Amino acid sequence: MASTFSFDIVSDFDQQELVNAVDQVVREIKSRYDLKDTQTTVELADQSINVNTDSEFTLDSVHNILREKAAKRNLSQKIFDFGKIESASGNRVRQEIKLKKGISQEIAKQISKLIRDEFKKVQASIQGEAVRVSAKSKDDLQVVIQRLKQEDYPVALQFTNYR
């Protein structure tokens, strides 16, 4: 039996599920009556989604479709960072939606401080874009997970490498 148990807190998303969600968005835009003739394009880049359409109203519709398709594929809404709406050529609008991945140092420090303050038997250490949490008891780790799920952080948290 292991002397200590641990898990990692990360902020990540399934890239293939995102590809599928964006593909469904493109298909719905092509088939929906109110969006069919708008020449709207939705392109998935490495760390962002680029939307180019004819009006802000259409852009809002694309946002709603994207959120809906992402939710159906178990992707958190917190991975989307909607950028500034820019005007493009020919009375069109463009927006870059950045994809958030990884826990920033500031949020990692907040998580680590919360764990240190509330759980004396549990240790938290920041490892790059993840936080490693370890304790002698699995039950303590379960309590930490439940407590962190109650908090509202600006990034989606996943708990991995539970050992």
C-alpha positions as CSV (number, residue, x, y, z in Angstrom):
1,M,0.0,0.0,0.0
2,A,1.3,3.5,-0.9
3,S,2.3,5.7,2.0
4,T,0.8,8.8,0.3
5,F,-1.9,9.3,-2.2
6,S,-2.1,12.2,-4.7
7,F,-3.9,13.7,-7.7
8,D,-3.2,16.6,-10.1
9,I,-5.5,19.6,-10.7
10,V,-5.3,20.7,-14.3
11,S,-7.3,22.9,-16.7
12,D,-7.6,21.1,-20.0
13,F,-10.1,20.1,-22.6
14,D,-10.5,17.3,-25.1
15,Q,-9.2,18.7,-28.4
16,Q,-11.1,16.1,-30.5
17,E,-14.4,16.9,-28.8
18,L,-13.8,20.6,-29.6
19,V,-13.1,19.7,-33.3
20,N,-16.4,17.8,-33.3
21,A,-18.3,20.7,-31.7
22,V,-16.9,23.2,-34.2
23,D,-17.8,20.9,-37.1
24,Q,-21.4,20.6,-35.8
25,V,-21.5,24.5,-35.5
26,V,-20.5,24.8,-39.2
27,R,-23.1,22.2,-40.2
28,E,-25.8,24.0,-38.3
29,I,-24.9,27.4,-39.8
30,K,-25.2,25.9,-43.3
31,S,-28.6,24.4,-42.6
32,R,-30.3,27.0,-40.5
33,Y,-32.6,29.3,-42.4
34,D,-31.6,32.5,-40.7
35,L,-27.9,31.8,-41.0
36,K,-27.7,30.1,-44.4
37,D,-27.1,33.2,-46.6
38,T,-24.7,35.0,-44.2
39,Q,-21.5,33.5,-45.5
40,T,-20.4,32.9,-41.9
41,T,-17.1,31.1,-41.4
42,V,-16.0,29.4,-38.2
43,E,-12.4,28.2,-38.3
44,L,-10.6,26.2,-35.6
45,A,-6.9,27.2,-35.2
46,D,-4.5,25.8,-32.7
47,Q,-5.4,27.9,-29.7
48,S,-8.4,29.9,-31.0
49,I,-11.6,29.8,-33.0
50,N,-12.1,32.5,-35.6
51,V,-15.6,33.6,-36.5
52,N,-16.3,35.9,-39.5
53,T,-19.9,36.9,-40.3
54,D,-22.1,39.7,-41.5
55,S,-23.4,41.2,-38.3
56,E,-23.2,41.2,-34.5
57,F,-26.6,39.6,-34.3
58,T,-25.4,36.7,-36.4
59,L,-22.3,36.6,-34.3
60,D,-24.5,36.2,-31.1
61,S,-26.3,33.3,-32.8
62,V,-23.0,31.6,-33.6
63,H,-21.9,32.1,-29.9
64,N,-25.1,30.4,-28.7
65,I,-24.7,27.5,-31.2
66,L,-21.1,27.1,-30.1
67,R,-22.0,27.1,-26.4
68,E,-24.8,24.6,-27.0
69,K,-22.7,22.2,-29.0
70,A,-19.8,22.4,-26.6
71,A,-22.1,21.7,-23.6
72,K,-23.5,18.6,-25.4
73,R,-19.9,17.4,-25.8
74,N,-19.0,17.9,-22.1
75,L,-16.8,20.9,-22.8
76,S,-16.8,23.6,-20.1
77,Q,-18.0,27.1,-21.1
78,K,-14.9,28.4,-19.2
79,I,-12.5,27.4,-22.0
80,F,-13.8,30.1,-24.3
81,D,-12.4,33.6,-24.0
82,F,-14.4,35.8,-26.3
83,G,-12.2,38.5,-27.8
84,K,-13.1,42.0,-29.0
85,I,-15.4,42.2,-32.0
86,E,-13.6,43.8,-34.9
87,S,-15.1,45.2,-38.1
88,A,-13.8,43.5,-41.2
89,S,-14.0,44.4,-44.9
90,G,-17.3,44.7,-46.6
91,N,-19.5,45.5,-43.6
92,R,-18.6,42.2,-41.8
93,V,-17.5,41.5,-38.3
94,R,-14.8,39.2,-37.0
95,Q,-14.0,37.8,-33.6
96,E,-11.3,35.6,-32.2
97,I,-12.3,33.2,-29.4
98,K,-9.2,32.2,-27.5
99,L,-9.2,28.7,-25.9
100,K,-8.0,28.7,-22.3
101,K,-5.8,25.8,-21.3
102,G,-3.6,25.4,-18.2
103,I,-3.8,27.0,-14.8
104,S,-2.1,30.4,-14.4
105,Q,0.3,30.9,-11.5
106,E,-2.1,33.3,-9.8
107,I,-5.0,30.8,-9.8
108,A,-2.6,28.0,-8.8
109,K,-1.5,30.1,-5.8
110,Q,-5.2,30.7,-4.9
111,I,-5.9,26.9,-5.0
112,S,-2.8,26.1,-3.0
113,K,-3.6,28.7,-0.4
114,L,-7.1,27.4,0.0
115,I,-5.9,23.9,0.5
116,R,-3.2,25.0,3.0
117,D,-5.7,27.1,5.0
118,E,-8.5,24.6,5.2
119,F,-6.8,21.2,5.2
120,K,-3.9,20.7,7.5
121,K,-3.2,17.1,6.6
122,V,-3.0,17.8,2.8
123,Q,0.0,19.3,0.9
124,A,-0.4,21.2,-2.4
125,S,2.5,22.0,-4.7
126,I,2.5,24.0,-7.9
127,Q,4.0,22.2,-10.9
128,G,4.0,24.3,-14.0
129,E,0.4,24.6,-15.2
130,A,-0.9,22.0,-12.7
131,V,-1.3,21.7,-8.9
132,R,-0.3,18.4,-7.3
133,V,-2.2,17.6,-4.1
134,S,-1.0,14.8,-1.8
135,A,-2.1,13.3,1.5
136,K,-1.8,10.2,3.6
137,S,-5.5,9.4,3.3
138,K,-7.7,9.0,0.2
139,D,-10.6,10.4,2.1
140,D,-8.8,13.7,2.7
141,L,-8.2,14.0,-1.0
142,Q,-11.9,13.3,-1.8
143,V,-12.9,16.1,0.6
144,V,-10.4,18.5,-1.1
145,I,-12.0,17.6,-4.5
146,Q,-15.5,18.3,-3.2
147,R,-14.4,21.6,-1.7
148,L,-12.6,22.8,-4.9
149,K,-15.8,21.9,-6.9
150,Q,-17.7,24.4,-4.7
151,E,-15.4,27.2,-5.6
152,D,-15.9,29.2,-8.9
153,Y,-12.6,29.7,-10.7
154,P,-12.3,31.4,-14.1
155,V,-10.9,28.2,-15.6
156,A,-12.4,24.7,-15.8
157,L,-10.7,22.3,-13.3
158,Q,-10.1,18.6,-13.9
159,F,-8.7,16.1,-11.4
160,T,-6.3,13.6,-12.9
161,N,-3.6,11.1,-12.0
162,Y,-5.5,10.0,-8.9
163,R,-3.2,7.5,-7.1
